[in-house]
Amino acid sequence: MNILRAVIIIILFFALLILAVLNSKESVSLDLYWRTIPDIPLIFIIFASLLVGVIVAGIIGLAENMKLRLTQRRLRQEIRKLEEEVNSLRHLPIAEGIEREKENFNQPNRLTEEL
């Protein structure tokens, strides 16, 4: 999977490099809503849009990563609590449990009393 990702990134890089070389002489005017910028090289607009996309994707990825870390921290705390509970249950005295079972076994059940 990582090899496939690396191959795709390399192909995209070379495609952008070829576009940069072929379109280095092309210039366009950038029409924003509040301003028009004449004669900007096309490659500058391509790289600027790539940079904006990388920044937006990075911010989204960072937010997702933080969300996952918070969930992971909460789950680790829950695991720790449950492990402490299991350990405390493991160390209960066995004799008390056996005596209680004997007492419950000797006492008549409601079902047996009705019969």
Rosetta blueprint (number, residue, H / E / L):
1 M L
2 N H
3 I H
4 L H
5 R H
6 A H
7 V H
8 I H
9 I H
10 I H
11 I H
12 L H
13 F H
14 F H
15 A H
16 L H
17 L H
18 I H
19 L H
20 A H
21 V H
22 L H
23 N L
24 S L
25 K L
26 E L
27 S E
28 V E
29 S E
30 L E
31 D E
32 L L
33 Y L
34 W L
35 R L
36 T E
37 I E
38 P E
39 D E
40 I E
41 P E
42 L H
43 I H
44 F H
45 I H
46 I H
47 F H
48 A H
49 S H
50 L H
51 L H
52 V H
53 G H
54 V H
55 I H
56 V H
57 A H
58 G H
59 I H
60 I H
61 G H
62 L H
63 A H
64 E H
65 N H
66 M H
67 K H
68 L H
69 R H
70 L H
71 T H
72 Q H
73 R H
74 R H
75 L H
76 R H
77 Q H
78 E H
79 I H
80 R H
81 K H
82 L H
83 E H
84 E H
85 E H
86 V H
87 N H
88 S H
89 L H
90 R H
91 H L
92 L L
93 P L
94 I H
95 A H
96 E H
97 G H
98 I H
99 E H
100 R H
101 E H
102 K H
103 E H
104 N H
105 F H
106 N H
107 Q L
108 P L
109 N L
110 R H
111 L H
112 T H
113 E H
114 E H
115 L L
